[in-house]
């Protein structure tokens, strides 16, 4: 068997190409989806708005809405940075309910089923 430095150049290139393709395939399996990146951007925008004094802490907003929702089950939320509003999602009596909240005041601005 020839030492590594004595292998033909075509064998070395073939091995390097195979390795590069394998690494690319592995990287694509672990790449975050566009939705995950969007969610992170949304969270970053909410944090910047909080630190800038443009919105109240989310925990306070959520508590205010929960006091109005009674026994509804909280499912999640969205932050809309262009208007500093939150949209909270609940399930109540088997129906999905969206609650829009002004992030500055914590006031409920709308409901949708």
N, C-alpha and C positions, 0 to 999 in steps of 0.2 A: 504494500500500500504506500502511496506517495504521501509525503508530509503535506500539510495544509498549504504551505507556500509554493509547493510544486504542482498543485492541481491546475488543470486548464482553466483559463479565464471564464469560459462559457459555463463551467460547473459552478464557479463562485457566483456569477451573475444570476444563474438559475436559482441557486439557494437563497440569494438576497431577495430576489423577486418573490419567491414563495413566502419568505418570512414577512416581507412588506404586505403582501396580500392577507396573510393570516392576521397580522396586527391590525390592519384596517377593518377586517371583519369583526374582530373582538371589540374594537373601539366603537363600531356602529351599534353593537348590542348594548353598550353602556351609555350611549349618548342620550341626554335628556330630550324629551319630546318638546314640541313647540308649546303645548299647553302648559307644561311644567315651567318653561321659561317665562311664559306670560304670567303665570301665577306669581312667580318670584318678583317680576317687575311690578305687579300690582301691590304686593306686600311692601316692596321698597318704597313705592309712591305713598302708601299709607303711613309708613314710618316717617318719611320726610315731612309729610303734612302734619303729623303729630309733633315732631320735633320743632317744626316751624310755627306751632301754635295755631294752625289752621283747622284742626279737628280735635275733638275730645278723645281721650283714651277709649279704645274699642270696648274694653271690659265694662265701662260705664254705660256706653250706648247699648250694649247687649243686655245688661241688667234692666235698663229702662224698657226695652222692647219685650223682654221676657215677662215683666210685670203686667204687660198688656195682653200677652199671648196665653196666659194661664197654663194649661197642661200640654201645650203644643211641644213637639220635639224639634229642637234646633238641628239643622242639617249643614249649614255653612253660610258663607257670606262673600260678597264681592265689594271691592272699593272702586269708585269711579273718580279718578283724580281730577278730571276736568271740572267736576261740580262739587268735589269734596263730600260726596254722598256715599252711604253704604246701602247695600241691598242684602237683607238677611232672609234666609230661606228656612221655613218651618213646615212641618206636617201637623195638621190639626183635623181631627175627625176624618182621617183618610184622604184629605185633600192637601195639596201643596199650597202654601201661602207665602207670597213674597212681601216683605215689608221694607219700604224705602225710608231712610232716615237721613236727616241733615247732619253731617258730621260735625259741624260747628256748634250746633245747639243741642243735638241729641233728640230733636223733635221728629216724630213720625210724620212723613210728608205724603205717604200713599200706601195703599194695600192692593195686592193683586192676587187672584186665585187662578 
